[in-house]
Amino acid sequence: MPPESSEAMICSYECTFCKSCVENIIKNVCPNCGGGFCQRPIRPSINHKGNNFLGNDPASTVIKHRTVDIQKHKLFARDIKSSDPKDR
């Protein structure tokens, strides 16, 4: 997802999915670690202070697609999706 997207959701291991997939397909269970998701922060595009912005630290252009096997994910998530991510 582009760095300015407000639709990007991220887990604590920085796995990133779109909001629609998190809510409707993987049901807030990361298929890689089992954790939950929150909205990914947007890195500033303008240098407000200390060169901490996209121009100095650009987002990666390498896209890593990892296919989610929906049937396997349903089995994986079955017992943990109803618990709060902080309790997993």
Secondary structure as UniProt FT lines:
FT   TURN            3..4
FT   TURN            6..7
FT   STRAND          8..10
FT   TURN            12..13
FT   STRAND          16..18
FT   HELIX           19..24
FT   TURN            27..28
FT   TURN            31..33
FT   STRAND          38..39
FT   TURN            50..51
FT   TURN            54..56
FT   HELIX           70..77
FT   TURN            78..82
FT   HELIX           85..87
//
